[in-house]
Amino acid sequence: MVKRKKRPKKGIKSLERQIELHEEKLRKTIEEGNIYLEKYYGKEIASQEKAKKKKEEKSRRKGKRS
């Protein structure tokens, strides 16, 4: 069972891995010259970074309460 304090950290790590995977895919599509996938992966990375930032802020706020 995962403790409550570890949940946000695991979520952040998971998002970091997803961002890395999408950045790698983005590099490959740039090399191939696929404009549509470049836009898609760019948007995906931006949304995942936004979600990561939200989780980090939420994690900091919860840490201050305890």
N, C-alpha and C positions, 0 to 999 in steps of 0.2 A: 504494500500500500504506500502510495506517495504522500508525503507530508504536505500540508497546505503551503508551506513556505517554498517548497521545491517546485511546485506546479508552475508558477510563472517563469522560473529559471529554465525549466525544461521546455516550455513553450517558446521562450526566446531563443534557446539553442536550436530548436527545430526550425524556426523561421530563418535563423542564420544559415543553416544547411540548405534550406530551400532557395534562399537568395544566391548562395554560391552555385547551386546547380543551374539556376536560371541564368546567372552571369556566364557560366560556361557554355550553355546552349546559345546565348546571345552572341558570344564570340564566334561560335561555329556558323551561325546564320549570317553574320557579317562577312565572314570569309566566303560563304557561298553566294552572298549577294541577294538574299531573300528579304526584301524590304518589308513585306507583310509580317513575317515572323519577328523581324527586328522590332517593329512597333509593339507587337504582342508581348514579347519578352520584356521590353522596356516598361510597359505598363504593369506587368506582373511584378517586376522587381520593385517598382515604385509603391505598389499597393502592399507588398510584403514588408517593405521598409517602414511604411506608415503603421502597419499593424505591430511591428516589432517595437517601434517608438512608443505606441500606446501601452503595450505590455510593460515596457521598462518604466514608464511613468506610473502605471498602476502598481507595479512592484515596489517602487520607491515610496509611494504614499502608504502602502500597507506596512512597510518596514518601519515607518515613523510612528505608527499607532502602537505597535507592540512594545 
